[in-house]
Amino acid sequence: AGAGRHADAGPGAGADRDRDRRVRAFLSGVPVRPVGRQEPERGDQREPDRNPRRSLTFLPESLTMTIACWPEHLFLVGCGNMAGQMLTRWLACGLDPARVTVLRPSGKPVAQGVTVVTAYPDALPAGTTVLLGMKPYQIADVAAGLAPLLTAETRLVSILAGTPIADLRRHFPAPRDVVCAMPNLPVGLGEGVVALYTDAATDAAAKADITALIAPLGLAEWMGDEALFN
């Protein structure tokens, strides 16, 4: 068959063969495959490369994001638009709804598995983080029922606009760790920006845990000056 192909070649066939030999010698270390439609040979039918270092894998956002630090228990006072968006995102990112209790005077359900109460419980579980999500003007009424339930180990996070740390500590004197947070609505999509502020009384471990709790909501940014925060 090879002789037949050479016999049919034109006058320049010898020069072409010489050129091909020179190119193959120059590229002797490079595997060359013919171009055009190629049917896979048996040896080419390999399993997909499963080495994660050698392949690109696109994972759902909830699996690639920063791992959150969930509190032992989360107690929400109020669940309006902003607090509701935060809770929705946390649940979507893996927060166990059995760890969540929402105080809501209407008693309206929040999400499947989340406990909704219309009055303060007799006590809060150990390791509770409290999120103040009601209207700022309600702080005195809330403090009357909530403050007696808080201990030094309770972590208090407030999203009340215009309510500085000093006011929070005056109404809720027991908790050591008190943090102000100022989120925006894209937190419900994990694309928000949450400004955070605390004082020297809050310890570093609490700040780290609250940063991790906020992480699924978007960017968490600690502010060094409360005047800029409010």
Disulfide bonds with the S-S distance in Angstrom:
none
